[in-house]
Amino acid sequence: MTRGNQRETDRAKAQKKAAAGKNKPKESATTLQQRREKDAAALREKQKKKEEQGAQASAGGDGGKK
């Protein structure tokens, strides 16, 4: 076998990495909710800006097209 014990050492490293990942603190529900609200506010602002540009383009006549 050309790999030798590489497969076993890789398996041990993967187990160690997986075990270390389980100890990470998860994002709290309040933080998740705050992020969702912030994202929603940003999207509403973007949509409002887009609507204003559309209104200006239609009020301006041809909207800059030739």
Backbone as a printed PyTorch tensor [residue, N CA C, xyz], in Angstrom:
tensor([[[  0.8430,  -1.1730,   0.0000],
         [  0.0000,   0.0000,   0.0000],
         [  0.8910,   1.2400,   0.0000]],

        [[  0.5970,   2.1600,  -0.8750],
         [  1.4600,   3.3290,  -0.9910],
         [  1.1200,   4.4220,   0.0170]],

        [[ -0.0950,   4.4040,   0.5320],
         [ -0.5020,   5.4780,   1.4400],
         [ -0.0040,   5.2680,   2.8630]],

        [[  0.2600,   4.0520,   3.2460],
         [  0.7260,   3.7960,   4.5990],
         [ -0.3460,   4.1290,   5.6170]],

        [[  0.0270,   4.8720,   6.6490],
         [ -0.9430,   5.2110,   7.6970],
         [ -1.5490,   6.5970,   7.4950]],

        [[ -1.3990,   7.1460,   6.3220],
         [ -1.9230,   8.4810,   6.0540],
         [ -3.4420,   8.5280,   6.2490]],

        [[ -4.1250,   7.4620,   5.8300],
         [ -5.5790,   7.4250,   5.9590],
         [ -5.9830,   7.4970,   7.4320]],

        [[ -5.2680,   6.8000,   8.2780],
         [ -5.5820,   6.7970,   9.7060],
         [ -5.2990,   8.1560,  10.3410]],

        [[ -4.1960,   8.7770,   9.9740],
         [ -3.8740,  10.0900,  10.5380],
         [ -4.8730,  11.1460,  10.0550]],

        [[ -5.2810,  11.0660,   8.7950],
         [ -6.2800,  11.9980,   8.2710],
         [ -7.6130,  11.8280,   8.9840]],

        [[ -7.9740,  10.5870,   9.2560],
         [ -9.2160,  10.3130,   9.9590],
         [ -9.1730,  10.8870,  11.3750]],

        [[ -8.0190,  10.7510,  12.0380],
         [ -7.8600,  11.2860,  13.3920],
         [ -7.9290,  12.8130,  13.3840]],

        [[ -7.3020,  13.4450,  12.3880],
         [ -7.3520,  14.8970,  12.2790],
         [ -8.7790,  15.3820,  12.0430]],

        [[ -9.5260,  14.6560,  11.2180],
         [-10.9070,  15.0390,  10.9240],
         [-11.7770,  14.9240,  12.1720]],

        [[-11.5680,  13.8850,  12.9620],
         [-12.3320,  13.7250,  14.1990],
         [-12.0110,  14.8390,  15.1830]],

        [[-10.7470,  15.1940,  15.2700],
         [-10.3280,  16.2560,  16.1820],
         [-10.9370,  17.5960,  15.7510]],

        [[-10.9370,  17.8530,  14.4540],
         [-11.5020,  19.0970,  13.9290],
         [-13.0090,  19.1560,  14.1630]],

        [[-13.6840,  18.0200,  13.9730],
         [-15.1280,  17.9730,  14.1840],
         [-15.4680,  18.1960,  15.6530]],

        [[-14.6760,  17.6460,  16.5300],
         [-14.9140,  17.8130,  17.9600],
         [-14.6960,  19.2690,  18.3730]],

        [[-13.7250,  19.9310,  17.7870],
         [-13.4490,  21.3220,  18.1140],
         [-14.5730,  22.2290,  17.5990]],

        [[-15.1710,  21.8730,  16.4910],
         [-16.2420,  22.6650,  15.9090],
         [-17.5280,  22.6130,  16.7070]],

        [[-17.7240,  21.5580,  17.4710],
         [-18.9440,  21.4170,  18.2650],
         [-18.9680,  22.3670,  19.4450]],

        [[-17.8220,  22.8500,  19.8850],
         [-17.7410,  23.7140,  21.0560],
         [-17.9370,  25.1910,  20.7420]],

        [[-18.1120,  25.5280,  19.4750],
         [-18.2770,  26.9290,  19.1080],
         [-19.6490,  27.4140,  19.5550]],

        [[-19.7160,  28.6410,  20.0760],
         [-21.0250,  29.1640,  20.4860],
         [-21.8750,  29.4630,  19.2580]],

        [[-23.1350,  29.1070,  19.3550],
         [-24.0420,  29.3600,  18.2410],
         [-24.5940,  30.7700,  18.3530]],

        [[-25.0540,  31.2760,  17.2300],
         [-25.6220,  32.6170,  17.1910],
         [-26.9580,  32.6120,  17.9350]],

        [[-27.1310,  33.5650,  18.8070],
         [-28.3620,  33.6050,  19.5810],
         [-29.5300,  34.0300,  18.7020]],

        [[-30.7200,  33.7330,  19.1590],
         [-31.9290,  34.0690,  18.3960],
         [-32.1060,  35.5800,  18.2880]],

        [[-31.7130,  36.3130,  19.3400],
         [-31.8800,  37.7710,  19.2890],
         [-30.9410,  38.3700,  18.2530]],

        [[-29.7360,  37.8660,  18.1910],
         [-28.7870,  38.3740,  17.2070],
         [-29.2830,  38.0700,  15.7980]],

        [[-29.8140,  36.8870,  15.6090],
         [-30.3490,  36.4970,  14.3110],
         [-31.5270,  37.3920,  13.9340]],

        [[-32.3980,  37.6570,  14.8940],
         [-33.5610,  38.5230,  14.6410],
         [-33.1160,  39.9450,  14.3070]],

        [[-32.1210,  40.4540,  15.0290],
         [-31.6160,  41.7950,  14.7510],
         [-31.0220,  41.8750,  13.3590]],

        [[-30.3050,  40.8390,  12.9450],
         [-29.7070,  40.8270,  11.6100],
         [-30.7890,  40.8000,  10.5430]],

        [[-31.8320,  40.0060,  10.7740],
         [-32.9290,  39.9500,   9.8040],
         [-33.6110,  41.3070,   9.6630]],

        [[-33.8420,  41.9840,  10.7940],
         [-34.4770,  43.2970,  10.7530],
         [-33.5990,  44.3080,  10.0250]],

        [[-32.3080,  44.2420,  10.2730],
         [-31.3720,  45.1570,   9.6170],
         [-31.3570,  44.9260,   8.1020]],

        [[-31.3480,  43.6540,   7.6970],
         [-31.3650,  43.3230,   6.2750],
         [-32.6640,  43.7800,   5.6150]],

        [[-33.7770,  43.5860,   6.3190],
         [-35.0720,  43.9940,   5.7720],
         [-35.1260,  45.5060,   5.6030]],

        [[-34.5880,  46.2400,   6.5750],
         [-34.5730,  47.7010,   6.4870],
         [-33.7190,  48.1590,   5.3020]],

        [[-32.5920,  47.5000,   5.0990],
         [-31.7200,  47.8570,   3.9800],
         [-32.4240,  47.5960,   2.6490]],

        [[-33.1450,  46.4880,   2.5500],
         [-33.8570,  46.1810,   1.3160],
         [-34.9900,  47.1740,   1.0610]],

        [[-35.7030,  47.5680,   2.1260],
         [-36.7630,  48.5670,   1.9600],
         [-36.1900,  49.8940,   1.4820]],

        [[-35.0660,  50.2830,   2.0320],
         [-34.4100,  51.5370,   1.6310],
         [-33.9810,  51.4750,   0.1650]],

        [[-33.4400,  50.3390,  -0.2210],
         [-33.0060,  50.1600,  -1.6070],
         [-34.2120,  50.2170,  -2.5620]],

        [[-35.3000,  49.5760,  -2.1670],
         [-36.5050,  49.5870,  -2.9930],
         [-37.0750,  50.9950,  -3.1090]],

        [[-37.0690,  51.7420,  -2.0160],
         [-37.5770,  53.1180,  -2.0230],
         [-36.7490,  53.9840,  -2.9690]],

        [[-35.4350,  53.8210,  -2.9060],
         [-34.5510,  54.5920,  -3.7720],
         [-34.8050,  54.2510,  -5.2460]],

        [[-35.0250,  52.9690,  -5.5310],
         [-35.2850,  52.5350,  -6.9000],
         [-36.6060,  53.1070,  -7.4110]],

        [[-37.6240,  53.1430,  -6.5550],
         [-38.9130,  53.7080,  -6.9430],
         [-38.7990,  55.2060,  -7.2180]],

        [[-38.0020,  55.9060,  -6.4010],
         [-37.7990,  57.3330,  -6.6170],
         [-37.1040,  57.5930,  -7.9510]],

        [[-36.1260,  56.7620,  -8.2860],
         [-35.4300,  56.9220,  -9.5690],
         [-36.3910,  56.6630, -10.7240]],

        [[-37.2670,  55.6800, -10.5560],
         [-38.2530,  55.3840, -11.5890],
         [-39.2260,  56.5220, -11.7730]],

        [[-39.6140,  57.1570, -10.6760],
         [-40.5420,  58.2830, -10.7510],
         [-39.8800,  59.4760, -11.4260]],

        [[-38.6230,  59.7150, -11.1340],
         [-37.8970,  60.8190, -11.7580],
         [-37.7150,  60.5690, -13.2470]],

        [[-37.4460,  59.3270, -13.6100],
         [-37.2380,  59.0030, -15.0220],
         [-38.5360,  59.1940, -15.8020]],

        [[-39.6710,  58.7850, -15.2240],
         [-40.9350,  58.9320, -15.9440],
         [-41.3740,  60.3960, -15.9800]],

        [[-41.0350,  61.1740, -14.9730],
         [-41.3830,  62.5910, -14.9470],
         [-40.4830,  63.3880, -15.8910]],

        [[-39.3090,  62.8690, -16.1400],
         [-38.3460,  63.5720, -16.9930],
         [-38.5890,  63.3560, -18.4730]],

        [[-39.6020,  62.6240, -18.8440],
         [-39.8940,  62.4310, -20.2630],
         [-39.4100,  61.0760, -20.7320]],

        [[-38.3920,  61.0660, -21.5750],
         [-37.9350,  59.8090, -22.1630],
         [-36.9920,  59.0400, -21.2360]],

        [[-36.6490,  59.5770, -20.0970],
         [-35.8060,  58.8690, -19.1520],
         [-34.3530,  58.7830, -19.5740]],

        [[-33.9350,  59.6860, -20.4580],
         [-32.5410,  59.6960, -20.8910],
         [-32.2710,  58.7830, -22.0780]],

        [[-33.2960,  58.1840, -22.6390],
         [-33.1120,  57.3120, -23.7970],
         [-33.2510,  58.1190, -25.0630]],

        [[-32.5750,  57.6970, -26.1030],
         [-32.6540,  58.3880, -27.4000],
         [-33.1430,  57.4400, -28.4560]]])
